[in-house]
Amino acid sequence: MRNSWGKATIRDPTLGVLWQAWIKVEQRSPDDSFVKKLRTVNEYRNGVVHRNRALSPAELSQLADVSPEVSPADIHHGLLNILREVLKKPMGEEQMHQKGVARSLYEWGLEQLQSS
């Protein structure tokens, strides 16, 4: 990619690139259930960001591995568990919200790519 002055610019990796790198670092199989979940997260994210698609409570419940009848707080907790699995460390919600969950995960992914 080139900027308006004709110089090459470096783009930050996409979420898809980050989760695929994580899969390689963790040596996970494409058939692994958690890998499939990450693929779904990426598809949902692309739908929301690029196609202005709303996610239904049923989709969020399924992704969070909770019953569709639970509270939004329970869905939120289930979604945070996905992040905890990727980060492989116990984190309280207050730690995940300091920078924002997405930014924290993104920065972690960049660190993992740079250290590999």
Secondary structure, 3 states (H helix, E strand, C coil): CECCCCCECCCCCCHHHHHHHHHHHHCCCCCCHHHHHHHHHHHHHHHHHHHCCCCCHHHHHHHCCCCCCCCHHHHHHHHHHHHHHHHCCCCCHHHHHCCCHHHHHHHHHHHHHHHC
